[in-house]
Amino acid sequence: MNSHRSPDARGLADTLSARFGQRLRRDEPLAEHTTLRVGGPADLWLTASTLDELVEATVLAWEYQVPVFLLGSGANMLVSDRGIRGLVLQNRCQQVTFLRREDEVSDPPHVIVESGVILPSLAHRLAHQGLSGLEWAVGVPGTIGGAVVNNAGAYGSSMADCLVRAELYSPADRRREWHLVNWFEYGYRSSRLKRLGTARARGNGKHFVVLQAELALSRKSPAEIENQMAAYSARRRATQPPGASVGSMFKNPPGDYAGRLIEEAGLKGTQIGGAQISPVHANFFVNCGEAKAADFAKLIDLARQTVKARFDIELELEIERIGDWGNG
Ligand SMILES: Cc1cc2nc3c(=O)[nH]c(=O)nc-3n(C[C@H](O)[C@H](O)[C@H](O)COP(=O)(O)OP(=O)(O)OC[C@H]3O[C@@H](n4cnc5c(N)ncnc54)[C@H](O)[C@@H]3O)c2cc1C
């Protein structure tokens, strides 16, 4: 197929419909697929449950020159009320393969996980088997793919600490390729992939799909791992609000905490429309029920401007603003 054709969303829809039948949906409301519970429709929506499907749908979108967006659990994004143009691919590829090792003393246990595996479920599954390394992930909603992109982490650990390598697919090159952890250039909630995504939004980037990841673990007793996870969960319950959110809205600036700055700026509990800066934790913005994405966008701007004016500190979003924001 000609890869230099003009965008053809109808052609893509027809081809995906012929291939996937009723699994292809149109105008799917994204508020149902994001933890913040906001977001307008995806023009086209497909759930991929195998890596072959993930690759196939990505290639088709690429060939028809239609934008494709990879969605994990939607736990780190604010999707616009206008939604997302093009194809949204929900990733539910969930195979887990344990690699057998001859000598676990010099060679720790490894596991290969597909990118749609849910992080806290994996942490529990590993704990049952006495495999340590993902305890921090117990309260971090999302998929392995999202965690590889964001360098998700908590309590001083992150993906960068257990990732050995990850397999990426590039529709431009039609290539599947494994990259060692150093390739990802991890920092605090940042990675080469996240930066490439930002570049793509400006129109000059390269598109990658995370297919699977190899993690290195260590052996401990299941009870010890589960106790640690229970302690982390209790800490979250004591400090973080329940309800619909994206976790931390902003990254902590060097040497300080975004939540402290927003609270000191007097914004804790501030509400715009249905979006509120949580009275429990000022870096958590929660949906009180009927919030629009635009309410959150206004609240983000207010927090940034107030903190800048009060402390001369620029707060950087930890989450991504996704979709069609028009001129806003
Ligand atoms: C209550 C709550 C608590 C949280 N606590 C934490 C925390 O302690 N630490 C932390 O780090 N985060 C935290 N988060 C944020 C969130 O859990 C993480 O950012 C998580 O890694 C997001 O994963 P996801 O699958 O939902 O990614 P999504 O939000 O679906 O996607 C995020 C980005 O990754 C891209 N992406 C996803 N999958 C792929 C793929 N397979 N290939 C290519 N690109 C992909 C998406 O296109 C998007 O750009 C919290 C969120 C909530 C709601």
The ligand as a MOL file (V3000), in Angstrom:
LIG
                    3D

  0  0  0     0  0            999 V3000
M  V30 BEGIN CTAB
M  V30 COUNTS 53 58 0 0 0
M  V30 BEGIN ATOM
M  V30 1 C -4.7250 7.5400 42.0200 0
M  V30 2 C -3.4940 7.6300 41.1620 0
M  V30 3 C -2.2370 7.5080 41.7680 0
M  V30 4 C -1.0750 7.5930 40.9870 0
M  V30 5 N 0.1390 7.4500 41.6030 0
M  V30 6 C 1.2710 7.4540 40.8480 0
M  V30 7 C 2.5430 7.2410 41.4450 0
M  V30 8 O 2.6830 7.0510 42.6510 0
M  V30 9 N 3.6410 7.2460 40.6300 0
M  V30 10 C 3.5420 7.4390 39.2840 0
M  V30 11 O 4.5690 7.3980 38.5870 0
M  V30 12 N 2.3440 7.6420 38.6900 0
M  V30 13 C 1.2110 7.6550 39.4310 0
M  V30 14 N 0.0020 7.8520 38.8280 0
M  V30 15 C -0.0550 8.1150 37.3690 0
M  V30 16 C -0.1970 6.8270 36.5130 0
M  V30 17 O -0.5870 5.7530 37.3160 0
M  V30 18 C 1.1150 6.4850 35.8030 0
M  V30 19 O 1.5750 7.5810 35.0390 0
M  V30 20 C 0.9570 5.2720 34.8740 0
M  V30 21 O 2.2360 4.8670 34.4360 0
M  V30 22 C 0.0810 5.5630 33.6610 0
M  V30 23 O -0.1010 4.3580 32.9340 0
M  V30 24 P -1.2820 4.2330 31.8700 0
M  V30 25 O -1.2640 2.8640 31.3110 0
M  V30 26 O -2.5670 4.6730 32.4900 0
M  V30 27 O -0.8060 5.2850 30.7810 0
M  V30 28 P -1.7590 6.2200 29.9310 0
M  V30 29 O -2.2070 7.3560 30.8060 0
M  V30 30 O -2.8030 5.4350 29.2360 0
M  V30 31 O -0.7050 6.7650 28.8570 0
M  V30 32 C 0.3400 7.6350 29.2500 0
M  V30 33 C 1.2280 7.9260 28.0230 0
M  V30 34 O 1.8970 6.7470 27.6460 0
M  V30 35 C 1.5850 6.4230 26.2940 0
M  V30 36 N 1.4940 4.9650 26.1970 0
M  V30 37 C 0.7690 4.1240 26.9840 0
M  V30 38 N 0.9700 2.8630 26.5960 0
M  V30 39 C 1.8290 2.8940 25.5530 0
M  V30 40 C 2.4160 1.9040 24.7180 0
M  V30 41 N 2.1720 0.5910 24.8790 0
M  V30 42 N 3.2600 2.3060 23.7380 0
M  V30 43 C 3.5180 3.6230 23.5430 0
M  V30 44 N 2.9920 4.6150 24.2900 0
M  V30 45 C 2.1600 4.2400 25.2980 0
M  V30 46 C 0.2630 7.0950 26.0060 0
M  V30 47 O 0.0810 7.2970 24.6060 0
M  V30 48 C 0.4390 8.3800 26.7850 0
M  V30 49 O 1.2260 9.2700 26.0430 0
M  V30 50 C -1.1750 7.7740 39.5920 0
M  V30 51 C -2.4400 7.8880 38.9860 0
M  V30 52 C -3.5930 7.8130 39.7610 0
M  V30 53 C -4.9260 7.9190 39.0890 0
M  V30 END ATOM
M  V30 BEGIN BOND
M  V30 1 1 1 2
M  V30 2 1 2 3
M  V30 3 2 2 52
M  V30 4 2 3 4
M  V30 5 1 4 5
M  V30 6 1 4 50
M  V30 7 2 5 6
M  V30 8 1 6 7
M  V30 9 1 6 13
M  V30 10 2 7 8
M  V30 11 1 7 9
M  V30 12 1 9 10
M  V30 13 2 10 11
M  V30 14 1 10 12
M  V30 15 2 12 13
M  V30 16 1 13 14
M  V30 17 1 14 15
M  V30 18 1 14 50
M  V30 19 1 15 16
M  V30 20 1 16 17
M  V30 21 1 16 18
M  V30 22 1 18 19
M  V30 23 1 18 20
M  V30 24 1 20 21
M  V30 25 1 20 22
M  V30 26 1 22 23
M  V30 27 1 23 24
M  V30 28 2 24 25
M  V30 29 1 24 26
M  V30 30 1 24 27
M  V30 31 1 27 28
M  V30 32 2 28 29
M  V30 33 1 28 30
M  V30 34 1 28 31
M  V30 35 1 31 32
M  V30 36 1 32 33
M  V30 37 1 33 34
M  V30 38 1 33 48
M  V30 39 1 34 35
M  V30 40 1 35 36
M  V30 41 1 35 46
M  V30 42 1 36 37
M  V30 43 1 36 45
M  V30 44 2 37 38
M  V30 45 1 38 39
M  V30 46 1 39 40
M  V30 47 2 39 45
M  V30 48 1 40 41
M  V30 49 2 40 42
M  V30 50 1 42 43
M  V30 51 2 43 44
M  V30 52 1 44 45
M  V30 53 1 46 47
M  V30 54 1 46 48
M  V30 55 1 48 49
M  V30 56 2 50 51
M  V30 57 1 51 52
M  V30 58 1 52 53
M  V30 END BOND
M  V30 END CTAB
M  END
